[in-house]
Amino acid sequence: MAKMKTIIASDGVEYEYIPFTKNKGSVGRKRIVFVGASYKFCHKVVRDLLLVGGFDECEIVLLDLYKRPLKVVGDLIEKMIAQAGSSMTVSRTVQREEALEGADIVLLSITVGGVEADMRAAEVCHRYGIPVAVGDTLGPAALARNLRTLPVVLEIARDIERICPEAVLINFTNPLSTVTGIVLRETSVRAYGLCHSVEDLATYFARIYGCSSRDIEMASGGVNHMSFITSMKVRGREKIADLYDDTSSSGIGVVDSLLGRVETAEVQRELYSVLGAWPSTGGEHAAEFFPEFLEKKRRDELGLHVKKIRKNRKPFKVTKEPPEAILKWAYGDGPVEDMQMLTTEFAHELIWAVIKGDENRRVVNILNKGAIKGLPDDACVELWATITKKDERREKISLPAACTALLQTWTTIHELSYRAAIEGDRRAARQALTLDPHVRSIRQIDGLLDDFCKRLGRWMPRFAGKAAR
């Protein structure tokens, strides 16, 4: 059995070294547009493109509302390109139409309202006794994100439909299920949502069994941040029934490759012991779906974190300051570090597949269309699919009854969130919160929505002013 090779990254966390084969040929002169100059994603995607090769003729276009991230991220990527000896080019703009003109690939990573809006949503939740861990997937804070984000995403998608209709959209923006879903449901844009959680889980199991993640084969289906693993094979040998004992005895944690930290798998073990399927995320993300883990005693036992609420805090800046590592790499005397590391986002493989036509099997967020039994065809789900130049082939999966019932509730919340965000439908928002496991009383709902309108109204004009009746 091939053993997993690891490397220590600049953040001090040990990651799996992911082997790869260099691409043969070139995608040609393509325009790859990043909507949102994210400090987390942009340079990692470009690093992957440089590592696997075949993208030297591409133009990288950075679009952002603010000049600070445009400059820093652009400067970093230019340094990376020079360090790799590539002929790839970089341009930057604050004009959406200019960025999208002639685009072949569009990668979306935005946060409407930034950290300030996220913190205001958490503060509203705190008033009603609802702790917020991440706040980007499920719970009242996630509904607030949908109310802010979906109208903006729909505007961007309609611009893609008008300006570069053949472009493929790759979404990293949370809530990933609803953001990807609104594009696929409301426009003709070909879109995929990408998340690293299932790929990180393959690395976790590889550590448990002392092999490479390439030796791990999983069957899974669900929604973003809560897919259910129903089969886990190591070199063809089924291990799903052994996961509780094997993960308990190992003492190994789950590495979150995006956040650069190691999380306990105890939340996953508890859910697995009841559901018979292994959840795709641990820690804070799983607690979004099962808020009992965020009760103070439980979260202290499990080492989970929630957003800290501070009285009289200063407002956050419109854009976050770049992480120190990003500034060091962009402007320091030394080389850009971690250039040998492939990420577990795999946007580069998806891009290669849709441009060159080499089929790629990948976990993506797409419309269900019968792949997961018991869910609507137009629900946005997370599942395995083979991506081709023109479309995708979904892998069908049957889940345990309890998992299906949970997914039915969560996808119904998504459906109501669409209506609330796009139509300004307060009744739909109220119903979404009624189904939300974080909301303890129906009597809280109107107060939550009114407070969201007061604190976040500037970022959700379609919903602001819709007072309780």
Buried (B, 14 or more C-beta within 10 A) or exposed (E): EEEBEBEEBEEEBEBBEBEEEEBEEBBEEBBBBBBBBBBBBBBBBBBBBBBBBBBBBBBBBBBBBEEBBBBBBBBBBBBBBEEBEBEBBBBBBEEBEEBBBBBBBBBBBBBBBBBBBBBBBBBBBBEBEBBBBBBBBBBBBBBBBBBBBBBBBBEBBBBBBEBBEEBBBBBBBBBBBBBBBBBBBBBEBBBBBBBBBBBBBBBBBBBBBEBBBBBBBBBBBBBBBBBBBBBBBBBEEEBBEBBBEBBEEBEBBBBBBBBBBBBBBBBBBBBBEEBBBBBBBBBBBBBBBBBEBBEEEBBEEBEBBBBEBEEEEEEBEEBBEBBEBBBBBBEEEEEBBBEEBBBBBBBBBBBBBBBBEBEBBBBBBBBBBEBBEBBBEBBBBBBBBBBBEEEBEBBEBEBBEEBBEBBBBBBBBBBBBBBBBBEBBBEBBBBBBEEBBBBEEEEBBBBBBBBBBEBBBEBBEBBBEBEEE
